[in-house]
Amino acid sequence: MEFRDCVTTRRSNRSFLPDMIPAEQILYCIDAARMAPSSLNSQPWKYIVINDPQLKNKVANCICDPLLQSNMHARQAPVLLIVVSCMPDNANPLTRTAIKKFGSPQYDIGFSVQTLCLAAADIGLGSCVMNTIRKKNRLRELLDIPTDLDICLAVALGYPAEEEPVAQQRKALEEVCSFNCFDPLHKN
Ligand SMILES: Cc1cc2nc3c(=O)[nH]c(=O)nc-3n(C[C@H](O)[C@H](O)[C@H](O)COP(=O)(O)O)c2cc1C
């Protein structure tokens, strides 16, 4: 798919077909995600792929909230990714200090996950980023995630069940962009 088409047609998918995604397609997406820029090139991300159906159900139950009907699509998606933030594996003490002071893992992971979602759109996969993870402690236990690593986001992946997801409203270009100084009309 052309880059512009990827950017404009990507949507958060909340309805998935039950078909499993081949591992190569999952890896295609994560391979793209690892190319994202990051502060101090710290690449503070680990992607845990959950494609075992039984484990996936347990993980989905840590994410969704049946009472509030929140993120119920986590149950439907055939694959879930859990994105964990971490220090670089072999960072020397100086680099670690610099990253602690100037690193921005949340931004970095945002860049990486958006790259992943665009790669998914490129090959016809639907995705939905989820940051409301209801039972983080249970999820940590289930996936053996060390306590010093932060569980940041989950991503639902699968073949979209809807042909054409509804386009979301976006602000107009002139509402979000000004040249050479802040546009006073942008202060609402
Ligand atoms: C950091 C982040 C967290 C999000 N968390 C959730 C979530 O928990 N559940 C959900 O259904 N969608 C979630 N979304 C998806 C947004 O609701 C969605 O991107 C937004 O409404 C725009 O729609 P679009 O992605 O279809 O263009 C999240 C998106 C981002 C970037």
The ligand as an SDF file (V2000), in Angstrom:
LIG
                    3D

 31 33  0  0  0  0  0  0  0  0999 V2000
   -2.2840    5.7760   23.4900 C   0  0  0  0  0  0  0  0  0  0  0  0
   -3.6180    5.2970   22.9770 C   0  0  0  0  0  0  0  0  0  0  0  0
   -4.4550    4.5730   23.8000 C   0  0  0  0  0  0  0  0  0  0  0  0
   -5.6740    4.0770   23.3210 C   0  0  0  0  0  0  0  0  0  0  0  0
   -6.4400    3.2980   24.1510 N   0  0  0  0  0  0  0  0  0  0  0  0
   -7.5610    2.7490   23.6540 C   0  0  0  0  0  0  0  0  0  0  0  0
   -8.2960    1.8090   24.4520 C   0  0  0  0  0  0  0  0  0  0  0  0
   -7.9580    1.5060   25.6030 O   0  0  0  0  0  0  0  0  0  0  0  0
   -9.3790    1.2230   23.8850 N   0  0  0  0  0  0  0  0  0  0  0  0
   -9.7830    1.5030   22.5940 C   0  0  0  0  0  0  0  0  0  0  0  0
  -10.7700    0.9220   22.1440 O   0  0  0  0  0  0  0  0  0  0  0  0
   -9.1080    2.3890   21.8270 N   0  0  0  0  0  0  0  0  0  0  0  0
   -8.0080    3.0150   22.3170 C   0  0  0  0  0  0  0  0  0  0  0  0
   -7.2710    3.8490   21.5230 N   0  0  0  0  0  0  0  0  0  0  0  0
   -7.7300    4.1540   20.1440 C   0  0  0  0  0  0  0  0  0  0  0  0
   -8.3090    5.5800   20.0110 C   0  0  0  0  0  0  0  0  0  0  0  0
   -9.5730    5.6190   20.6050 O   0  0  0  0  0  0  0  0  0  0  0  0
   -8.3730    5.9360   18.5140 C   0  0  0  0  0  0  0  0  0  0  0  0
   -7.0670    5.9440   17.9810 O   0  0  0  0  0  0  0  0  0  0  0  0
   -9.0170    7.2970   18.2440 C   0  0  0  0  0  0  0  0  0  0  0  0
  -10.3690    7.3170   18.6250 O   0  0  0  0  0  0  0  0  0  0  0  0
   -8.9360    7.6500   16.7500 C   0  0  0  0  0  0  0  0  0  0  0  0
   -9.5610    6.6430   15.9640 O   0  0  0  0  0  0  0  0  0  0  0  0
   -8.7930    5.8640   14.8240 P   0  0  0  0  0  0  0  0  0  0  0  0
   -7.6010    5.1850   15.4550 O   0  0  0  0  0  0  0  0  0  0  0  0
   -9.7780    4.8900   14.2670 O   0  0  0  0  0  0  0  0  0  0  0  0
   -8.3440    6.8460   13.7960 O   0  0  0  0  0  0  0  0  0  0  0  0
   -6.0680    4.3600   21.9880 C   0  0  0  0  0  0  0  0  0  0  0  0
   -5.2160    5.0970   21.1500 C   0  0  0  0  0  0  0  0  0  0  0  0
   -4.0070    5.5490   21.6240 C   0  0  0  0  0  0  0  0  0  0  0  0
   -3.0890    6.3100   20.6840 C   0  0  0  0  0  0  0  0  0  0  0  0
  1  2  1  0
  2  3  1  0
  2 30  2  0
  3  4  2  0
  4  5  1  0
  4 28  1  0
  5  6  2  0
  6  7  1  0
  6 13  1  0
  7  8  2  0
  7  9  1  0
  9 10  1  0
 10 11  2  0
 10 12  1  0
 12 13  2  0
 13 14  1  0
 14 15  1  0
 14 28  1  0
 15 16  1  0
 16 17  1  0
 16 18  1  0
 18 19  1  0
 18 20  1  0
 20 21  1  0
 20 22  1  0
 22 23  1  0
 23 24  1  0
 24 25  2  0
 24 26  1  0
 24 27  1  0
 28 29  2  0
 29 30  1  0
 30 31  1  0
M  END
$$$$
